[in-house]
Amino acid sequence: MPLTPEVLTAQGEIVAWLGSLDVSFAPDEERWFTIDGVESPRQIGTDGSGGAFVLLPSQNVLYVSSEGRAGVIADNFDAFIQLVVAHPYWLDILKFSAGGDLHEMRRAADALEATRDEDDINEAREEIRMHLDLPDPADPVGALYEAVAASDAIVRATDGSPSTTLFNRFSIDNNPMLRDAAA
């Protein structure tokens, strides 16, 4: 049976483990954005920074940040969960993408992984993979890059202003801790 938000949320323990990876499946009741061409966006969850995860009619998963950025981050719900488990810091990978450069995203993923020494995150990853029989994705950073690069969803704030891309201009070279971890 394919993984869906309904199947996942019926498994309270998995939802709790995903919470430790900064994904909550308690959607915000108040809409603070619209998506051109989508009448009733299906918000499936949030993150700790106030961002929203939306399952689009195409089954793509869209992320809308509270800071005016948005884009598709996964081709489907399964790919979204695989991304979050493989790289709970996926948003930081985009932050340090040097404007959407795949090589820089891979460097960022490696540096971010090298600086993580959090047993609770590693335990959450293992528990989620085991309970969902979740395979390791072949190339989660490449899939994230492809999804964001191909994203054509136009998300608007309540004032009508369109969001910007999830790719940010920073590189790990702008951050001494990550730069040193990559060396």
Contacts in CASP RR format, 6 or more apart in sequence:
PFRMAT RR
TARGET T0000
AUTHOR 0000-0000-0000
METHOD contacts of the structure
MODEL  1
MPLTPEVLTAQGEIVAWLGSLDVSFAPDEERWFTIDGVESPRQIGTDGSG
GAFVLLPSQNVLYVSSEGRAGVIADNFDAFIQLVVAHPYWLDILKFSAGG
DLHEMRRAADALEATRDEDDINEAREEIRMHLDLPDPADPVGALYEAVAA
SDAIVRATDGSPSTTLFNRFSIDNNPMLRDAAA
1 7 0 8 1.000
2 77 0 8 1.000
2 78 0 8 1.000
3 77 0 8 1.000
3 78 0 8 1.000
3 81 0 8 1.000
3 132 0 8 1.000
4 77 0 8 1.000
5 25 0 8 1.000
5 44 0 8 1.000
5 55 0 8 1.000
5 77 0 8 1.000
8 14 0 8 1.000
8 15 0 8 1.000
8 18 0 8 1.000
8 25 0 8 1.000
8 77 0 8 1.000
8 81 0 8 1.000
8 132 0 8 1.000
9 15 0 8 1.000
9 25 0 8 1.000
11 131 0 8 1.000
13 127 0 8 1.000
13 131 0 8 1.000
14 127 0 8 1.000
14 128 0 8 1.000
14 131 0 8 1.000
14 132 0 8 1.000
15 25 0 8 1.000
17 124 0 8 1.000
17 127 0 8 1.000
17 128 0 8 1.000
17 131 0 8 1.000
18 24 0 8 1.000
18 25 0 8 1.000
18 81 0 8 1.000
18 84 0 8 1.000
18 124 0 8 1.000
18 128 0 8 1.000
19 124 0 8 1.000
20 120 0 8 1.000
20 121 0 8 1.000
20 124 0 8 1.000
21 84 0 8 1.000
21 85 0 8 1.000
21 88 0 8 1.000
21 121 0 8 1.000
21 124 0 8 1.000
21 125 0 8 1.000
21 128 0 8 1.000
22 47 0 8 1.000
22 48 0 8 1.000
22 88 0 8 1.000
23 45 0 8 1.000
23 47 0 8 1.000
23 53 0 8 1.000
23 84 0 8 1.000
24 45 0 8 1.000
24 46 0 8 1.000
24 47 0 8 1.000
24 48 0 8 1.000
25 44 0 8 1.000
25 45 0 8 1.000
26 45 0 8 1.000
26 46 0 8 1.000
27 43 0 8 1.000
27 44 0 8 1.000
27 45 0 8 1.000
27 46 0 8 1.000
27 52 0 8 1.000
28 43 0 8 1.000
28 45 0 8 1.000
28 46 0 8 1.000
28 50 0 8 1.000
28 52 0 8 1.000
31 41 0 8 1.000
31 43 0 8 1.000
32 157 0 8 1.000
32 158 0 8 1.000
33 41 0 8 1.000
33 52 0 8 1.000
33 64 0 8 1.000
33 70 0 8 1.000
33 155 0 8 1.000
33 156 0 8 1.000
33 157 0 8 1.000
33 158 0 8 1.000
33 163 0 8 1.000
34 41 0 8 1.000
34 155 0 8 1.000
34 156 0 8 1.000
34 158 0 8 1.000
34 160 0 8 1.000
35 41 0 8 1.000
35 54 0 8 1.000
35 56 0 8 1.000
35 62 0 8 1.000
35 153 0 8 1.000
35 154 0 8 1.000
35 155 0 8 1.000
35 156 0 8 1.000
36 153 0 8 1.000
36 154 0 8 1.000
36 155 0 8 1.000
36 156 0 8 1.000
38 56 0 8 1.000
38 57 0 8 1.000
38 153 0 8 1.000
41 54 0 8 1.000
41 56 0 8 1.000
41 62 0 8 1.000
42 54 0 8 1.000
42 55 0 8 1.000
42 56 0 8 1.000
43 52 0 8 1.000
43 53 0 8 1.000
43 54 0 8 1.000
44 53 0 8 1.000
44 54 0 8 1.000
44 55 0 8 1.000
44 61 0 8 1.000
44 77 0 8 1.000
45 52 0 8 1.000
45 53 0 8 1.000
46 52 0 8 1.000
46 53 0 8 1.000
47 53 0 8 1.000
47 91 0 8 1.000
49 65 0 8 1.000
49 66 0 8 1.000
49 67 0 8 1.000
49 91 0 8 1.000
50 65 0 8 1.000
50 66 0 8 1.000
51 63 0 8 1.000
51 64 0 8 1.000
51 65 0 8 1.000
51 66 0 8 1.000
52 63 0 8 1.000
52 64 0 8 1.000
53 61 0 8 1.000
53 62 0 8 1.000
53 63 0 8 1.000
53 80 0 8 1.000
54 61 0 8 1.000
54 62 0 8 1.000
54 63 0 8 1.000
54 64 0 8 1.000
55 61 0 8 1.000
55 62 0 8 1.000
55 77 0 8 1.000
56 62 0 8 1.000
56 72 0 8 1.000
56 153 0 8 1.000
59 75 0 8 1.000
59 76 0 8 1.000
59 77 0 8 1.000
60 72 0 8 1.000
60 74 0 8 1.000
60 75 0 8 1.000
60 76 0 8 1.000
60 147 0 8 1.000
60 153 0 8 1.000
61 72 0 8 1.000
61 73 0 8 1.000
61 74 0 8 1.000
61 75 0 8 1.000
61 76 0 8 1.000
61 77 0 8 1.000
61 79 0 8 1.000
61 80 0 8 1.000
62 70 0 8 1.000
62 71 0 8 1.000
62 72 0 8 1.000
62 73 0 8 1.000
62 151 0 8 1.000
62 153 0 8 1.000
62 155 0 8 1.000
63 70 0 8 1.000
63 71 0 8 1.000
63 72 0 8 1.000
63 73 0 8 1.000
63 91 0 8 1.000
63 166 0 8 1.000
64 70 0 8 1.000
64 71 0 8 1.000
64 155 0 8 1.000
64 163 0 8 1.000
65 91 0 8 1.000
65 163 0 8 1.000
65 166 0 8 1.000
68 155 0 8 1.000
68 157 0 8 1.000
68 163 0 8 1.000
68 164 0 8 1.000
69 163 0 8 1.000
69 164 0 8 1.000
69 165 0 8 1.000
69 166 0 8 1.000
69 168 0 8 1.000
70 151 0 8 1.000
70 153 0 8 1.000
70 155 0 8 1.000
70 163 0 8 1.000
70 164 0 8 1.000
70 166 0 8 1.000
71 147 0 8 1.000
71 148 0 8 1.000
71 151 0 8 1.000
71 153 0 8 1.000
71 155 0 8 1.000
71 163 0 8 1.000
71 165 0 8 1.000
71 166 0 8 1.000
72 147 0 8 1.000
72 148 0 8 1.000
72 150 0 8 1.000
72 151 0 8 1.000
72 153 0 8 1.000
73 80 0 8 1.000
73 83 0 8 1.000
73 90 0 8 1.000
73 144 0 8 1.000
73 147 0 8 1.000
73 148 0 8 1.000
73 166 0 8 1.000
74 80 0 8 1.000
74 82 0 8 1.000
74 83 0 8 1.000
74 143 0 8 1.000
74 144 0 8 1.000
74 147 0 8 1.000
75 143 0 8 1.000
75 147 0 8 1.000
79 137 0 8 1.000
79 143 0 8 1.000
79 147 0 8 1.000
81 128 0 8 1.000
81 132 0 8 1.000
81 134 0 8 1.000
82 134 0 8 1.000
82 135 0 8 1.000
82 136 0 8 1.000
82 137 0 8 1.000
82 140 0 8 1.000
83 90 0 8 1.000
83 137 0 8 1.000
83 140 0 8 1.000
83 143 0 8 1.000
83 144 0 8 1.000
84 90 0 8 1.000
85 124 0 8 1.000
85 125 0 8 1.000
85 128 0 8 1.000
85 129 0 8 1.000
85 134 0 8 1.000
86 125 0 8 1.000
86 136 0 8 1.000
86 137 0 8 1.000
86 140 0 8 1.000
87 93 0 8 1.000
87 109 0 8 1.000
87 112 0 8 1.000
87 113 0 8 1.000
87 140 0 8 1.000
87 141 0 8 1.000
87 144 0 8 1.000
88 121 0 8 1.000
88 124 0 8 1.000
88 125 0 8 1.000
89 112 0 8 1.000
89 116 0 8 1.000
90 140 0 8 1.000
90 144 0 8 1.000
91 166 0 8 1.000
92 108 0 8 1.000
92 112 0 8 1.000
93 105 0 8 1.000
93 108 0 8 1.000
93 109 0 8 1.000
93 112 0 8 1.000
93 141 0 8 1.000
93 144 0 8 1.000
94 100 0 8 1.000
94 105 0 8 1.000
94 144 0 8 1.000
94 148 0 8 1.000
94 166 0 8 1.000
94 167 0 8 1.000
94 168 0 8 1.000
95 108 0 8 1.000
95 168 0 8 1.000
95 170 0 8 1.000
96 104 0 8 1.000
96 105 0 8 1.000
96 107 0 8 1.000
96 108 0 8 1.000
96 111 0 8 1.000
96 112 0 8 1.000
96 168 0 8 1.000
96 170 0 8 1.000
96 171 0 8 1.000
96 172 0 8 1.000
96 174 0 8 1.000
96 175 0 8 1.000
96 178 0 8 1.000
97 104 0 8 1.000
97 105 0 8 1.000
97 108 0 8 1.000
97 145 0 8 1.000
97 167 0 8 1.000
97 168 0 8 1.000
97 170 0 8 1.000
98 104 0 8 1.000
98 169 0 8 1.000
98 170 0 8 1.000
98 171 0 8 1.000
99 165 0 8 1.000
99 167 0 8 1.000
99 168 0 8 1.000
99 169 0 8 1.000
100 145 0 8 1.000
100 148 0 8 1.000
100 149 0 8 1.000
100 167 0 8 1.000
102 141 0 8 1.000
102 142 0 8 1.000
102 145 0 8 1.000
104 171 0 8 1.000
104 172 0 8 1.000
105 141 0 8 1.000
105 142 0 8 1.000
105 144 0 8 1.000
105 145 0 8 1.000
106 141 0 8 1.000
106 142 0 8 1.000
107 171 0 8 1.000
107 172 0 8 1.000
107 182 0 8 1.000
108 171 0 8 1.000
108 172 0 8 1.000
108 178 0 8 1.000
109 141 0 8 1.000
110 181 0 8 1.000
110 182 0 8 1.000
111 172 0 8 1.000
111 178 0 8 1.000
111 179 0 8 1.000
111 181 0 8 1.000
111 182 0 8 1.000
112 178 0 8 1.000
112 181 0 8 1.000
114 181 0 8 1.000
114 182 0 8 1.000
115 177 0 8 1.000
115 178 0 8 1.000
115 181 0 8 1.000
128 134 0 8 1.000
129 136 0 8 1.000
137 143 0 8 1.000
148 165 0 8 1.000
148 166 0 8 1.000
148 167 0 8 1.000
149 167 0 8 1.000
151 165 0 8 1.000
151 166 0 8 1.000
154 162 0 8 1.000
154 163 0 8 1.000
155 162 0 8 1.000
155 163 0 8 1.000
156 162 0 8 1.000
156 163 0 8 1.000
157 163 0 8 1.000
172 178 0 8 1.000
172 179 0 8 1.000
172 181 0 8 1.000
172 182 0 8 1.000
173 179 0 8 1.000
END
